[in-house]
Amino acid sequence: MLPEYDLDFSKSKKNRFAEVLKRQGNYIELEPDIQKVFKNSEEVNNALRAFINVIPKHNINWLQNA
């Protein structure tokens, strides 16, 4: 990080909205080994879309019913 961005995180607090987001059902927690591979949600979504596109169409129902 550049010197002009010398941020003080000593007084930082946990995200107060984290629990609310979990309860809304839009939150998916990735395992640490998966987190190391992807930098952001866009990369995760792109990988999942690629995976879905290579699955034969008759197996898509299996994914939707899981």
Buried (B, 14 or more C-beta within 10 A) or exposed (E): EEEEEEEEEEEEEEEEEEEEEEEEEEEEEEEEEEEEEBEEEEEBEEEEEEEEEEEEEEEEEEEEEE
